[in-house]
């Protein structure tokens, strides 16, 4: 799975090298919905021992606001869901994020960005008897975007989620996340 993901990422990055320059300017939308999927990794040994894995599947949907052609800082709102299963037990993390994409380098239709966001999380962990544990945190990360059709873009992001909880949990639910997304 990891090998296939790496091959897909290399193909996406290489497509920009052979793409033709688009001389006609397209009107950029002010609201851009997006969808992403990926893998997340936690460094929590309790989770790894309980679920026999440290990786989780994640997906997310969101909206980014602003004109990509004229602004270097664009706010976004996103909902993400993380899932890990073992037999009849599940670990589910739901997150709502409000943040910004800061574009640091533009090369033709490609963009390199820094992501930062405030996170509100809800965790349900059957094996640890944690139900509806709520907390806040911070997301930081790096990303790459490439234009594929008119206003559509493919995004590849790496981020790290730091999460704090209101109750005294001994577990660390911080997450390393690698995602591939499509922005419309």
HELIX and SHEET records of a PDB file:
HELIX    1   1 UNK A    2  UNK A   18  1                                  17    
HELIX    2   2 UNK A   45  UNK A   51  1                                   7    
SHEET    1   A 9 UNK A  31  UNK A  42  0                                        
SHEET    2   A 9 UNK A  55  UNK A  65 -1                                        
SHEET    3   A 9 UNK A  73  UNK A  86 -1                                        
SHEET    4   A 9 UNK A  89  UNK A 107 -1                                        
SHEET    5   A 9 UNK A 110  UNK A 125 -1                                        
SHEET    6   A 9 UNK A 130  UNK A 149 -1                                        
SHEET    7   A 9 UNK A 152  UNK A 165 -1                                        
SHEET    8   A 9 UNK A 175  UNK A 183 -1                                        
SHEET    9   A 9 UNK A  31  UNK A  42 -1                                        
END                                                                             
